[in-house]
Amino acid sequence: MLTVGILANPKMTGALQALQALRAALLARGCRPVLDLQTAAMAGESGGIPAAEFARCVDLAAVLGGDGTMLDALSRLGDFAKPVAGINIGRLGFLTSCTDAESGAFAAAITEGRFTTSVRSLLQATIFRSGGVRASFVALNEVALARGETGRLVALRATVNGELLNHYRADGLIVATPTGSTAYSLSAGGPLIEPAAAVFVITPICPHSLSQRSLILADDAVVEISPEAADGGPMLFTADGRDTTHIETGDRIEVRKSPRSLRLLLLEDRSFYQALRQKLRWQGL
C-alpha cells in the first residue's frame, strides 16, 4: 500500500475541496493518505502528524497549493529524500505536477509508477556575525540580500571561492538555483536555466551600472556576500522570500550548495519546457 503524506495551504480558496478530492482519489486507488498537523486542522480532524515526520512514514508527499506552498513545504518537511509532488489549486505552476482538477489522474499515475523525479539543487546560506554563526537557511529558489528601510542604493561586496567578484551598487543581490531562475532572478533580468544544470546564477537587483549583469557559475562554488558601507543602513536577507533577517555592516553571508536536494515528482506528460511555454506564454511566430 502506497502511503501519501498531504500538506495543504489552508489560506487558499478551494484548499479543503481539493484535499477531499485528492484523498478520495487516493483511497479509490488503494493508497493510504496521511495529513500533516496543519492540513488536519484545516479539515477539522485530529490525528495529523508533523510534516517533519513524513520522512519515516510516507512513500511520497503531495503539496496542495501553488509554488509558494511548495517553498513553505520544503521548510516544513526538513530532510525529506522521497518524491514531492505539487498539486496546484488553479493553474499549473513551475513546481507543480498537476492541478487539483487532475487528482484522479495523479492518483492513477503514482500507483502505476508512471512518473519520474527531477532532482533539484538547494542552497545553504549561513550568516556570520562577530566571528560566529548567527543563523543558517536552506532555499530552493534563491537567497537575496537587499536594501532595507532606505530607498537608496546599497553597497555590496561579493566573492567566489575567496576571490573578489565585484563591488556592487544596487538594490541588492540574488544567488539563485536553476529552479529559482524562473522566480526572483528572472524578474531582475536573470537568465532561464534548465533545472538539471549544475550551476548557480548571481543576479544584481537594479544595479547602478548597466554593465553589471548576471553571472552563471558552477554549483560547487562558494559565494560570499557582505555589506560594504554603514551609511546605507541595515539590509534584509531572505531565503525563498521567507525568513527575513536584518544584516548589519560587518556581517557576511556564505552561500553554497546544500547536501540536501528536492526530488520533484513529474508526471509522464509534463516537463519544464511545457511549463515555460505555458507560464511565459510562448507562442512562436
KEKOLLUM-181697 format. One line per 4 residues: number of its first residue (from 1); their letters; for each residue x negated, y, z negated of N, C-alpha, C, O, CB. Coordinates in pm, whole numbers. Glycine has a CB too. Layout:
NUM = A = X Y Z X Y Z X Y Z X Y Z X Y Z | ... .
% end
This chain:
1 = MLTV = -84 -120 0 0 0 0 -87 124 0 -176 139 -84 95 1 -122 | -61 214 94 -137 338 104 -83 439 3 37 467 0 -130 395 248 | -172 493 -80 -133 594 -178 -173 731 -127 -290 755 -96 -197 565 -317 | -76 822 -120 -99 955 -65 -74 1059 -174 36 1069 -227 -7 981 59 .
5 = GILA = -176 1136 -207 -162 1245 -302 -110 1368 -231 -158 1402 -123 -295 1275 -372 | -12 1436 -290 50 1552 -225 31 1677 -310 61 1677 -430 201 1528 -201 | -20 1782 -246 -30 1914 -308 50 2011 -222 31 2016 -100 -181 1960 -321 | 140 2087 -282 223 2182 -208 205 2322 -262 170 2341 -379 370 2140 -213 .
9 = NPKM = 230 2420 -177 226 2560 -218 366 2603 -261 451 2624 -175 172 2650 -102 | 391 2616 -391 527 2647 -436 575 2786 -397 694 2815 -407 536 2632 -585 | 483 2872 -353 522 3009 -318 573 3020 -173 624 3125 -133 403 3101 -337 | 559 2912 -96 600 2919 44 747 2880 57 791 2781 0 512 2826 131 .
13 = TGAL = 820 2959 133 960 2927 162 966 2794 236 896 2773 335 1027 3040 245 | 1050 2705 189 1065 2575 253 974 2468 199 975 2355 249 1043 2589 398 | 893 2501 97 797 2402 45 867 2281 -16 825 2168 5 707 2467 -60 | 975 2305 -91 1045 2194 -155 1109 2103 -51 1101 1981 -63 1151 2246 -252 .
17 = QALQ = 1171 2161 50 1232 2080 155 1126 2001 231 1148 1885 267 1312 2169 252 | 1010 2065 256 902 1995 325 849 1880 240 818 1773 293 788 2093 358 | 840 1901 110 795 1795 19 891 1677 24 849 1562 33 782 1847 -124 | 1020 1705 17 1120 1598 17 1115 1519 148 1127 1397 147 1260 1656 -4 .
21 = ALRA = 1098 1590 259 1092 1522 389 967 1435 400 973 1323 449 1094 1625 502 | 853 1489 354 729 1411 361 737 1288 272 699 1179 313 610 1498 320 | 787 1306 151 795 1193 59 888 1085 115 857 966 105 844 1240 -80 | 1000 1125 173 1093 1027 231 1027 952 347 1044 831 362 1222 1097 280 .
25 = ALLA = 952 1026 430 885 963 544 779 863 498 764 756 555 821 1069 634 | 705 900 393 602 810 340 662 685 278 613 575 300 516 883 237 | 768 702 201 835 587 139 892 493 244 889 371 228 948 635 45 | 944 550 352 1000 468 458 894 383 526 924 279 584 1070 555 561 .
29 = RGCR = 769 428 518 658 356 578 583 269 476 478 213 507 561 454 642 | 638 258 355 577 172 254 462 235 179 385 165 114 531 48 316 | 449 368 188 343 438 117 389 476 -24 508 482 -52 300 563 194 | 294 501 -109 322 546 -246 279 692 -258 160 720 -263 249 457 -352 .
33 = PVLD = 375 786 -264 339 927 -282 312 959 -428 382 912 -517 450 1017 -228 | 208 1041 -452 173 1086 -586 164 1238 -582 97 1293 -494 38 1023 -636 | 230 1306 -674 230 1452 -677 129 1505 -777 108 1446 -883 369 1505 -709 | 65 1618 -742 -17 1683 -842 74 1760 -938 194 1774 -911 -123 1778 -776 .
37 = LQTA = 19 1809 -1048 99 1873 -1152 180 1991 -1099 298 2005 -1131 9 1919 -1266 | 117 2076 -1018 183 2195 -966 299 2158 -875 404 2221 -878 84 2282 -892 | 279 2055 -792 383 2012 -699 498 1945 -773 615 1967 -739 325 1916 -595 | 466 1866 -873 571 1802 -954 656 1907 -1025 778 1893 -1034 509 1706 -1056 .
41 = AMAG = 591 2012 -1077 665 2118 -1145 757 2189 -1046 870 2223 -1081 567 2220 -1209 | 711 2211 -923 795 2273 -821 919 2190 -794 1027 2244 -769 716 2294 -692 | 903 2058 -797 1014 1967 -770 1100 1941 -894 1199 1868 -887 961 1835 -717 | 1062 2001 -1008 1137 1982 -1131 1122 1843 -1188 1213 1790 -1251 1281 2010 -1107 .
45 = ESGG = 1004 1783 -1165 979 1645 -1209 862 1640 -1306 776 1728 -1308 952 1555 -1089 | 859 1535 -1386 743 1507 -1471 664 1394 -1404 711 1334 -1307 786 1468 -1618 | 547 1366 -1455 471 1254 -1401 365 1291 -1300 297 1202 -1248 561 1158 -1341 | 350 1419 -1270 242 1458 -1181 107 1441 -1249 99 1431 -1371 260 1602 -1135 .
49 = IPAA = 0 1439 -1168 -134 1426 -1224 -220 1542 -1174 -189 1599 -1069 -199 1289 -1185 | -326 1579 -1245 -414 1686 -1197 -474 1652 -1061 -514 1537 -1039 -526 1714 -1298 | -480 1749 -972 -536 1724 -839 -680 1676 -848 -725 1600 -762 -529 1852 -754 | -753 1718 -950 -892 1676 -967 -905 1526 -991 -1014 1470 -977 -956 1751 -1082 .
53 = EFAR = -793 1459 -1026 -797 1315 -1049 -756 1235 -926 -756 1112 -930 -706 1280 -1164 | -721 1303 -818 -682 1232 -696 -792 1141 -644 -764 1036 -587 -643 1331 -589 | -917 1181 -663 -1029 1105 -607 -1029 960 -653 -1076 872 -580 -1160 1171 -646 | -978 934 -771 -982 797 -825 -854 718 -801 -852 597 -825 -1011 801 -972 .
57 = CVDL = -746 783 -755 -620 710 -750 -542 724 -619 -433 667 -609 -534 755 -861 | -592 797 -519 -521 805 -391 -616 770 -278 -738 776 -293 -460 946 -370 | -557 734 -164 -637 698 -46 -664 820 43 -765 826 114 -566 590 34 | -572 914 39 -591 1040 111 -500 1145 48 -408 1112 -27 -560 1024 263 .
61 = AAVL = -527 1271 78 -448 1380 24 -378 1453 138 -435 1473 245 -536 1477 -58 | -253 1494 113 -176 1574 207 -145 1707 142 -92 1712 31 -45 1500 251 | -178 1815 211 -161 1950 158 -51 2020 236 -62 2040 357 -295 2031 165 | 56 2058 166 171 2124 228 159 2274 212 161 2325 100 302 2074 167 .
65 = GGDG = 147 2346 323 135 2491 318 77 2543 447 126 2512 555 49 2535 199 | -28 2622 435 -98 2675 552 -246 2666 529 -292 2595 440 -56 2821 581 | -324 2739 610 -469 2736 595 -512 2787 458 -607 2735 399 -535 2818 705 | -443 2889 406 -476 2940 273 -453 2836 165 -530 2828 69 -393 3062 243 .
69 = TMLD = -347 2757 180 -320 2650 83 -429 2544 89 -465 2487 -14 -182 2586 110 | -482 2518 209 -591 2422 222 -715 2471 147 -783 2393 81 -624 2398 371 | -744 2599 158 -860 2654 87 -842 2642 -63 -937 2610 -135 -882 2800 126 | -722 2668 -112 -694 2655 -254 -703 2509 -297 -753 2479 -405 -556 2712 -287 .
73 = ALSR = -653 2418 -213 -656 2276 -246 -799 2224 -258 -827 2138 -341 -580 2197 -140 | -888 2277 -174 -1029 2235 -181 -1084 2259 -321 -1155 2174 -376 -1113 2312 -77 | -1051 2374 -379 -1097 2406 -514 -1033 2314 -617 -1100 2270 -710 -1067 2551 -548 | -906 2286 -601 -833 2204 -698 -871 2057 -692 -871 1988 -794 -685 2219 -676 .
77 = LGDF = -904 2008 -571 -939 1867 -556 -1077 1835 -610 -1103 1721 -649 -932 1827 -410 | -1167 1932 -613 -1302 1907 -661 -1379 1820 -562 -1363 1835 -441 -1300 1841 -799 | -1460 1730 -613 -1544 1644 -529 -1460 1529 -474 -1460 1419 -530 -1667 1590 -609 | -1390 1555 -367 -1296 1460 -307 -1350 1417 -171 -1349 1497 -77 -1152 1521 -292 .
81 = AKPV = -1397 1294 -160 -1465 1249 -39 -1373 1174 57 -1420 1118 157 -1581 1161 -76 | -1243 1172 29 -1148 1100 113 -1080 1197 210 -1091 1318 192 -1043 1027 26 | -1009 1145 312 -945 1235 410 -844 1329 346 -771 1292 254 -878 1154 518 | -841 1452 398 -744 1552 354 -668 1599 478 -729 1643 576 -814 1673 280 .
85 = AGIN = -535 1590 473 -451 1633 584 -377 1759 546 -322 1769 436 -352 1522 625 | -375 1854 637 -296 1976 616 -166 1966 692 -165 1936 812 -375 2100 660 | -55 1989 624 76 1988 689 133 2128 677 175 2171 570 173 1880 624 | 133 2199 788 168 2340 789 319 2359 784 393 2298 861 111 2409 912 .
89 = IGRL = 363 2444 693 505 2476 685 530 2590 783 514 2708 749 549 2515 538 | 567 2556 903 590 2656 1005 515 2623 1132 562 2543 1212 549 2792 955 | 397 2685 1152 322 2668 1276 190 2596 1248 140 2597 1136 295 2804 1342 | 136 2534 1352 9 2464 1340 -103 2562 1313 -115 2664 1382 -20 2384 1467 .
93 = GFLT = -187 2534 1214 -300 2619 1180 -431 2553 1219 -432 2440 1267 -299 2652 1031 | -541 2625 1198 -672 2570 1232 -710 2452 1142 -784 2363 1185 -779 2679 1222 | -660 2450 1019 -699 2347 924 -590 2243 901 -604 2157 814 -736 2409 794 | -482 2250 977 -371 2159 952 -359 2053 1060 -396 2075 1175 -242 2238 941 .
97 = SCTD = -307 1936 1020 -296 1822 1110 -169 1824 1191 -166 1779 1306 -303 1694 1031 | -61 1879 1132 69 1883 1198 158 1982 1123 114 2043 1026 135 1741 1202 | 281 1998 1167 375 2084 1098 467 2000 1010 471 1877 1022 456 2168 1198 | 542 2067 924 632 1995 834 743 1925 912 801 1828 862 693 2091 732 .
101 = AESG = 775 1970 1031 877 1904 1113 829 1770 1167 909 1692 1220 918 1995 1228 | 700 1743 1154 642 1620 1208 605 1520 1098 515 1438 1117 519 1652 1291 | 674 1526 985 642 1438 872 653 1291 910 570 1210 870 735 1468 755 | 755 1258 988 773 1118 1029 658 1069 1114 607 958 1094 903 1102 1105 .
105 = AFAA = 616 1151 1211 504 1114 1298 375 1105 1218 290 1019 1244 489 1216 1412 | 359 1194 1119 240 1191 1035 235 1061 955 131 995 950 238 1312 940 | 347 1024 892 351 901 812 322 779 899 252 687 856 488 885 744 | 376 778 1020 350 666 1110 202 659 1148 143 551 1152 437 679 1238 .
109 = AITE = 143 773 1175 4 777 1218 -92 727 1110 -184 651 1139 -34 917 1259 | -71 770 986 -166 731 881 -149 584 843 -246 518 806 -148 819 757 | -27 531 851 -8 389 817 -56 297 928 -90 181 904 139 362 789 | -60 349 1050 -106 269 1163 -252 296 1198 -306 239 1292 -19 295 1285 .
113 = GRFT = -316 385 1121 -457 416 1143 -485 497 1267 -596 493 1320 -534 291 1150 | -386 570 1315 -402 649 1438 -444 792 1403 -371 888 1428 -270 650 1520 | -561 803 1345 -616 935 1312 -768 926 1304 -824 817 1293 -556 988 1178 | -831 1040 1310 -976 1050 1292 -1002 1151 1181 -909 1217 1133 -1049 1091 1425 .
117 = TSVR = -1126 1163 1141 -1162 1266 1043 -1274 1352 1098 -1366 1303 1164 -1203 1202 907 | -1265 1480 1071 -1367 1577 1111 -1440 1621 984 -1379 1682 895 -1304 1699 1187 | -1569 1592 977 -1646 1627 858 -1684 1775 866 -1752 1817 959 -1773 1539 844 | -1638 1853 768 -1662 1996 767 -1762 2034 658 -1748 1994 542 -1530 2072 746 .
121 = SLLQ = -1862 2110 697 -1964 2157 602 -1904 2257 505 -1810 2330 537 -2082 2220 677 | -1959 2258 385 -1920 2354 282 -2041 2438 243 -2155 2394 257 -1861 2282 158 | -2016 2558 196 -2121 2645 144 -2125 2636 -8 -2021 2624 -74 -2099 2790 190 | -2244 2643 -61 -2261 2655 -207 -2331 2788 -234 -2443 2810 -188 -2344 2534 -266 .
125 = ATIF = -2266 2874 -308 -2321 3007 -337 -2344 3019 -487 -2256 2991 -567 -2226 3119 -287 | -2464 3063 -523 -2500 3079 -663 -2538 3224 -688 -2622 3280 -617 -2615 2984 -703 | -2477 3284 -789 -2506 3423 -825 -2606 3423 -939 -2583 3362 -1044 -2376 3500 -865 | -2718 3491 -919 -2821 3503 -1022 -2819 3645 -1078 -2810 3742 -1003 -2962 3468 -964 .
129 = RSGG = -2828 3654 -1209 -2829 3785 -1276 -2926 3779 -1393 -2916 3691 -1479 -2686 3825 -1324 | -3019 3873 -1395 -3118 3882 -1504 -3190 3750 -1526 -3210 3707 -1640 -3050 3925 -1634 | -3230 3687 -1416 -3311 3566 -1425 -3235 3439 -1451 -3296 3331 -1455 -3409 3583 -1530 | -3102 3447 -1470 -3025 3327 -1497 -2910 3312 -1399 -2879 3403 -1322 -2972 3329 -1638 .
133 = VRAS = -2846 3196 -1402 -2732 3169 -1315 -2606 3224 -1380 -2573 3189 -1493 -2718 3017 -1286 | -2538 3311 -1307 -2412 3366 -1360 -2293 3280 -1321 -2206 3254 -1404 -2392 3510 -1309 | -2288 3235 -1198 -2174 3156 -1151 -2212 3085 -1022 -2306 3126 -953 -2049 3246 -1131 | -2138 2980 -990 -2161 2905 -867 -2025 2875 -803 -1928 2847 -872 -2241 2774 -893 .
137 = FVAL = -2021 2879 -669 -1895 2862 -597 -1918 2772 -476 -2028 2764 -422 -1837 2998 -554 | -1811 2704 -435 -1811 2625 -312 -1706 2684 -219 -1595 2714 -263 -1784 2472 -341 | -1740 2699 -91 -1648 2760 5 -1644 2678 133 -1746 2626 178 -1688 2905 35 | -1526 2668 191 -1509 2600 319 -1527 2696 436 -1591 2661 535 -1371 2535 326 .
141 = NEVA = -1472 2816 426 -1479 2914 535 -1602 3003 527 -1688 3000 615 -1356 2999 535 | -1609 3082 419 -1718 3178 411 -1734 3232 270 -1647 3218 185 -1695 3293 507 | -1850 3294 249 -1871 3379 133 -1901 3518 187 -1958 3533 295 -1988 3326 39 | -1862 3620 111 -1881 3757 158 -1922 3847 43 -1873 3832 -69 -1754 3811 225 .
145 = LARG = -2011 3939 72 -2048 4045 -22 -2011 4176 45 -2065 4209 151 -2202 4040 -62 | -1919 4251 -16 -1867 4371 48 -1856 4485 -51 -1865 4466 -172 -1731 4343 112 | -1835 4605 4 -1821 4722 -81 -1701 4704 -174 -1603 4639 -139 -1805 4850 3 | -1711 4764 -293 -1605 4753 -390 -1509 4869 -384 -1440 4888 -284 -1663 4742 -528 .
149 = ETGR = -1504 4948 -493 -1408 5057 -501 -1445 5177 -413 -1358 5256 -376 -1396 5103 -643 | -1571 5189 -379 -1615 5303 -298 -1575 5286 -153 -1562 5174 -103 -1766 5321 -309 | -1555 5399 -85 -1524 5394 57 -1647 5409 144 -1636 5412 266 -1425 5502 92 | -1765 5418 81 -1890 5439 155 -1952 5308 200 -1922 5202 146 -1990 5518 70 .
153 = LVAL = -2040 5317 299 -2120 5203 339 -2208 5161 222 -2242 5242 136 -2206 5236 463 | -2245 5033 219 -2334 4984 115 -2464 4935 181 -2466 4905 300 -2267 4870 32 | -2570 4929 102 -2700 4883 150 -2722 4741 99 -2714 4714 -21 -2815 4977 103 | -2752 4651 192 -2772 4509 159 -2904 4460 216 -2950 4505 321 -2656 4424 214 .
157 = RATV = -2965 4369 144 -3087 4303 190 -3058 4155 208 -3000 4093 119 -3206 4326 90 | -3097 4098 321 -3075 3956 347 -3205 3889 386 -3282 3941 467 -2969 3936 456 | -3230 3771 328 -3346 3691 365 -3299 3552 409 -3193 3506 369 -3448 3680 247 | -3381 3487 491 -3357 3350 535 -3481 3269 503 -3589 3297 555 -3321 3343 687 .
161 = NGEL = -3467 3168 419 -3580 3085 376 -3694 3170 320 -3811 3141 342 -3631 3000 493 | -3658 3274 247 -3756 3359 181 -3813 3470 268 -3888 3554 217 -3865 3276 132 | -3781 3472 397 -3834 3576 488 -3727 3682 511 -3610 3649 530 -3879 3514 623 | -3767 3806 510 -3673 3915 533 -3603 3899 668 -3668 3884 771 -3744 4051 525 .
165 = LNHY = -3470 3904 666 -3393 3906 788 -3365 4050 829 -3396 4091 940 -3261 3828 771 | -3303 4127 736 -3267 4264 772 -3225 4342 648 -3187 4286 545 -3154 4265 878 | -3233 4474 662 -3172 4566 568 -3044 4618 637 -3052 4683 741 -3271 4685 527 | -2930 4588 579 -2803 4625 643 -2742 4748 576 -2745 4763 454 -2704 4507 636 .
169 = RADG = -2687 4836 659 -2597 4941 614 -2463 4909 676 -2445 4922 797 -2649 5087 654 | -2368 4868 594 -2243 4816 648 -2136 4815 538 -2162 4855 425 -2263 4674 707 | -2019 4768 574 -1915 4747 474 -1939 4619 395 -1882 4600 288 -1777 4743 539 | -2024 4532 449 -2055 4408 380 -2117 4308 473 -2151 4339 588 -1931 4350 317 .
173 = LIVA = -2132 4185 423 -2197 4078 499 -2124 3946 471 -2087 3917 357 -2349 4068 463 | -2105 3868 576 -2037 3739 567 -2135 3628 603 -2211 3642 700 -1912 3735 660 | -2134 3520 528 -2202 3397 568 -2092 3292 584 -2023 3259 488 -2313 3351 462 | -2076 3240 706 -1964 3151 736 -2010 3017 790 -2117 3006 852 -1870 3217 834 .
177 = TPTG = -1929 2916 767 -1948 2784 826 -1885 2784 966 -1818 2881 1003 -1885 2672 737 | -1907 2678 1044 -1834 2667 1171 -1683 2671 1151 -1611 2732 1231 -1873 2538 1243 | -1634 2608 1045 -1491 2613 1015 -1447 2757 992 -1341 2798 1038 -1457 2526 892 | -1529 2834 921 -1496 2972 891 -1518 3067 1007 -1487 3186 996 -1576 3018 775 .
181 = STAY = -1572 3018 1117 -1595 3107 1232 -1464 3155 1292 -1463 3254 1365 -1677 3035 1339 | -1352 3088 1263 -1223 3132 1314 -1149 3220 1213 -1033 3255 1236 -1136 3011 1351 | -1214 3255 1103 -1149 3331 997 -1207 3472 987 -1208 3545 1086 -1162 3258 863 | -1256 3510 869 -1304 3647 844 -1415 3685 940 -1417 3797 991 -1353 3659 699 .
185 = SLSA = -1507 3594 965 -1619 3623 1055 -1570 3661 1195 -1625 3752 1257 -1714 3503 1064 | -1468 3592 1243 -1414 3623 1375 -1355 3763 1379 -1375 3837 1475 -1307 3521 1414 | -1282 3801 1274 -1222 3934 1270 -1327 4044 1260 -1300 4159 1295 -1125 3944 1154 | -1447 4007 1211 -1557 4105 1203 -1645 4103 1327 -1749 4168 1330 -1642 4077 1080 .
189 = GGPL = -1604 4028 1430 -1677 4027 1555 -1770 3909 1574 -1848 3907 1669 -1756 4149 1567 | -1762 3810 1486 -1849 3693 1496 -1803 3595 1603 -1692 3607 1653 -1855 3622 1363 | -1889 3499 1639 -1858 3404 1746 -1773 3287 1698 -1772 3256 1579 -1986 3351 1808 | -1703 3223 1790 -1636 3097 1762 -1739 2985 1768 -1825 2982 1856 -1519 3071 1863 .
193 = IEPA = -1731 2891 1672 -1828 2782 1664 -1754 2649 1651 -1663 2637 1570 -1926 2802 1546 | -1793 2552 1730 -1734 2419 1723 -1759 2359 1585 -1871 2371 1535 -1790 2327 1834 | -1660 2296 1522 -1673 2253 1382 -1788 2159 1352 -1842 2161 1241 -1548 2188 1341 | -1829 2076 1448 -1935 1979 1423 -2075 2037 1436 -2172 1969 1405 -1921 1864 1516 .
197 = AAVF = -2086 2162 1480 -2218 2224 1495 -2286 2239 1360 -2225 2284 1263 -2206 2362 1564 | -2412 2201 1353 -2486 2206 1226 -2549 2343 1206 -2671 2357 1202 -2596 2096 1222 | -2464 2444 1195 -2511 2582 1185 -2426 2660 1086 -2318 2617 1046 -2508 2650 1323 | -2478 2777 1047 -2402 2881 977 -2412 3007 1062 -2495 3016 1153 -2457 2905 831 .
201 = VITP = -2328 3105 1032 -2336 3233 1101 -2333 3345 998 -2252 3344 906 -2220 3248 1202 | -2422 3443 1016 -2425 3563 932 -2366 3677 1014 -2417 3709 1122 -2572 3596 883 | -2260 3738 964 -2191 3843 1037 -2179 3969 952 -2117 3964 845 -2053 3796 1083 | -2235 4081 996 -2216 4207 923 -2074 4261 943 -2015 4243 1050 -2320 4312 968 .
205 = ICPH = -2020 4326 840 -1887 4384 848 -1901 4533 878 -1956 4609 798 -1808 4361 715 | -1853 4574 993 -1859 4716 1034 -1997 4777 1008 -2008 4871 930 -1752 4797 959 | -2103 4725 1071 -2237 4779 1049 -2252 4920 1104 -2186 4958 1201 -2341 4689 1113 | -2339 4998 1040 -2363 5136 1084 -2433 5138 1219 -2410 5228 1299 -2448 5212 981 .
209 = SLSQ = -2517 5038 1244 -2589 5029 1371 -2524 4923 1459 -2502 4810 1416 -2738 4995 1347 | -2492 4960 1584 -2429 4866 1676 -2523 4754 1718 -2478 4654 1774 -2380 4939 1798 | -2652 4768 1691 -2748 4663 1727 -2747 4548 1627 -2805 4442 1654 -2889 4721 1736 | -2681 4567 1513 -2676 4461 1411 -2561 4367 1444 -2444 4398 1421 -2659 4522 1268 .
213 = RSLI = -2596 4251 1496 -2499 4154 1544 -2502 4028 1460 -2589 4011 1374 -2524 4121 1690 | -2406 3938 1485 -2404 3809 1418 -2528 3728 1453 -2583 3740 1562 -2277 3731 1455 | -2570 3647 1359 -2685 3559 1380 -2645 3418 1343 -2592 3394 1234 -2809 3606 1296 | -2670 3323 1434 -2644 3182 1407 -2775 3117 1366 -2878 3136 1432 -2582 3110 1531 .
217 = LADD = -2772 3039 1257 -2893 2974 1209 -2862 2833 1164 -2746 2799 1136 -2954 3054 1094 | -2964 2749 1157 -2947 2610 1118 -2890 2600 977 -2921 2682 891 -3080 2534 1127 | -2806 2499 954 -2738 2492 824 -2825 2433 712 -2776 2411 601 -2614 2409 838 | -2953 2409 741 -3044 2372 631 -3118 2495 577 -3204 2483 490 -3145 2266 679 .
221 = AVVE = -3083 2612 630 -3145 2736 584 -3088 2779 450 -2975 2745 414 -3127 2847 688 | -3167 2855 377 -3123 2916 251 -3118 3067 272 -3219 3130 303 -3219 2878 130 | -2999 3123 256 -2978 3267 277 -2964 3334 141 -2894 3285 53 -2851 3293 365 | -3031 3446 125 -3020 3523 1 -2975 3665 34 -3031 3730 122 -3154 3524 -77 .
225 = ISPE = -2875 3711 -38 -2819 3845 -16 -2824 3921 -148 -2798 3864 -254 -2672 3838 39 | -2857 4050 -141 -2861 4130 -264 -2835 4277 -231 -2868 4322 -121 -2996 4114 -336 | -2776 4352 -325 -2759 4497 -306 -2895 4565 -312 -2986 4518 -379 -2664 4556 -413 | -2907 4677 -241 -3034 4749 -240 -3029 4885 -307 -3133 4938 -345 -3080 4765 -99 .
229 = AADG = -2912 4942 -321 -2904 5078 -376 -2798 5086 -485 -2687 5035 -469 -2873 5181 -264 | -2834 5149 -595 -2741 5159 -707 -2631 5261 -683 -2524 5251 -743 -2816 5196 -833 | -2656 5360 -594 -2558 5467 -577 -2434 5423 -500 -2337 5498 -490 -2622 5583 -506 | -2437 5302 -445 -2319 5251 -374 -2214 5195 -466 -2103 5164 -422 -2360 5146 -276 .
233 = GPML = -2247 5182 -595 -2153 5125 -691 -2150 4974 -682 -2217 4916 -597 -2014 5182 -667 | -2072 4910 -770 -2064 4763 -770 -2002 4711 -641 -1912 4773 -584 -1984 4714 -890 | -2050 4597 -596 -1993 4532 -478 -1908 4414 -522 -1911 4373 -638 -2105 4485 -381 | -1831 4360 -429 -1744 4248 -458 -1789 4125 -380 -1806 4130 -258 -1598 4283 -426 .
237 = FTAD = -1808 4015 -452 -1840 3888 -389 -1714 3801 -391 -1645 3793 -492 -1959 3816 -463 | -1686 3737 -276 -1573 3645 -270 -1614 3516 -201 -1702 3516 -115 -1453 3710 -197 | -1550 3407 -239 -1568 3277 -174 -1432 3234 -120 -1339 3211 -197 -1628 3169 -273 | -1421 3224 11 -1293 3192 76 -1183 3290 37 -1066 3253 26 -1250 3051 42 .
241 = GRDT = -1222 3417 16 -1125 3518 -20 -1073 3509 -161 -979 3579 -198 -1011 3511 73 | -1134 3422 -241 -1091 3400 -379 -1211 3423 -472 -1320 3460 -428 -1033 3255 -397 | -1187 3401 -601 -1295 3404 -700 -1378 3532 -692 -1500 3526 -682 -1386 3283 -681 | -1311 3646 -696 -1380 3774 -683 -1472 3801 -802 -1431 3788 -917 -1278 3888 -670 .
245 = THIE = -1596 3838 -773 -1696 3867 -876 -1763 4000 -845 -1801 4024 -731 -1802 3753 -885 | -1777 4087 -945 -1848 4214 -927 -1999 4188 -925 -2053 4119 -1011 -1811 4314 -1039 | -2065 4245 -825 -2209 4229 -809 -2276 4363 -832 -2239 4463 -770 -2244 4172 -668 | -2375 4365 -920 -2447 4488 -954 -2585 4487 -889 -2634 4383 -845 -2460 4503 -1107 .
249 = TGDR = -2647 4605 -884 -2786 4613 -838 -2874 4527 -927 -2866 4535 -1049 -2835 4760 -837 | -2958 4446 -867 -3041 4352 -942 -2990 4209 -934 -3066 4115 -957 -3049 4394 -1087 | -2861 4192 -901 -2807 4058 -879 -2851 4008 -742 -2883 4087 -653 -2653 4058 -891 | -2853 3879 -727 -2879 3821 -595 -2792 3697 -577 -2757 3629 -674 -3029 3786 -578 .
253 = IEVR = -2757 3670 -453 -2669 3557 -421 -2744 3462 -326 -2787 3502 -218 -2535 3606 -356 | -2758 3339 -368 -2824 3237 -286 -2717 3149 -223 -2631 3095 -293 -2923 3151 -372 | -2722 3136 -91 -2623 3059 -17 -2693 2947 59 -2788 2970 133 -2543 3150 81 | -2644 2826 40 -2700 2710 109 -2588 2610 138 -2475 2626 92 -2812 2644 24 .
257 = KSPR = -2620 2507 216 -2523 2403 246 -2496 2322 120 -2589 2282 50 -2572 2311 360 | -2368 2298 92 -2330 2219 -26 -2354 2071 1 -2340 2027 115 -2182 2245 -63 | -2389 1994 -101 -2398 1849 -83 -2261 1785 -60 -2252 1672 -12 -2464 1784 -205 | -2155 1858 -94 -2019 1811 -68 -1977 1845 75 -2040 1928 140 -1920 1875 -169 .
261 = SLRL = -1872 1780 122 -1814 1813 251 -1665 1784 246 -1617 1720 152 -1883 1733 366 | -1593 1831 345 -1449 1806 356 -1425 1716 475 -1472 1744 586 -1368 1939 369 | -1350 1607 453 -1313 1518 563 -1171 1554 606 -1073 1508 547 -1322 1365 521 | -1161 1637 707 -1033 1687 754 -968 1584 845 -1027 1541 944 -1049 1821 827 .
265 = LLLE = -846 1544 811 -776 1442 889 -714 1504 1014 -647 1606 1007 -667 1374 805 | -739 1440 1129 -686 1486 1257 -604 1376 1321 -650 1262 1330 -800 1531 1351 | -484 1407 1366 -405 1311 1440 -462 1294 1580 -536 1380 1629 -258 1356 1447 | -428 1183 1644 -491 1148 1772 -472 1254 1881 -562 1275 1963 -436 1017 1821 .
269 = DRSF = -357 1319 1883 -329 1412 1993 -358 1557 1956 -310 1648 2024 -185 1400 2035 | -437 1580 1850 -467 1716 1806 -619 1737 1809 -695 1643 1786 -410 1742 1664 | -660 1860 1837 -803 1890 1841 -827 2036 1808 -734 2117 1808 -862 1855 1979 | -953 2069 1781 -993 2207 1757 -966 2294 1879 -923 2409 1866 -1142 2214 1720 .
273 = YQAL = -990 2239 1998 -972 2317 2120 -824 2345 2146 -789 2452 2195 -1033 2243 2240 | -738 2249 2113 -595 2273 2124 -552 2384 2030 -471 2470 2066 -517 2144 2095 | -606 2382 1907 -573 2487 1810 -621 2623 1859 -551 2723 1841 -635 2455 1673 | -739 2628 1922 -788 2754 1977 -692 2809 2082 -656 2927 2079 -928 2735 2039 .
277 = RQKL = -651 2724 2173 -561 2769 2280 -430 2820 2222 -375 2920 2269 -534 2656 2380 | -380 2750 2122 -251 2788 2064 -261 2911 1977 -184 3006 1994 -195 2674 1984 | -355 2911 1883 -362 3020 1785 -411 3150 1848 -364 3258 1812 -454 2980 1669 | -505 3140 1944 -559 3260 2007 -485 3294 2137 -517 3392 2205 -708 3242 2035 .
281 = RWQG = -386 3212 2170 -300 3236 2286 -380 3248 2416 -358 3337 2498 -219 3363 2265 | -474 3154 2432 -548 3149 2557 -455 3093 2666 -393 2989 2646 -677 3062 2544 | -446 3161 2778 -355 3118 2883 -425 3100 3019 -365 3048 3113 -244 3219 2897 | -548 3142 3029 -617 3131 3156 -564 3233 3257 -499 3330 3219 -604 2990 3211 .
285 = L = -592 3209 3382 -550 3302 3489 -419 3259 3549 -368 3324 3640 -657 3312 3598 .
% end
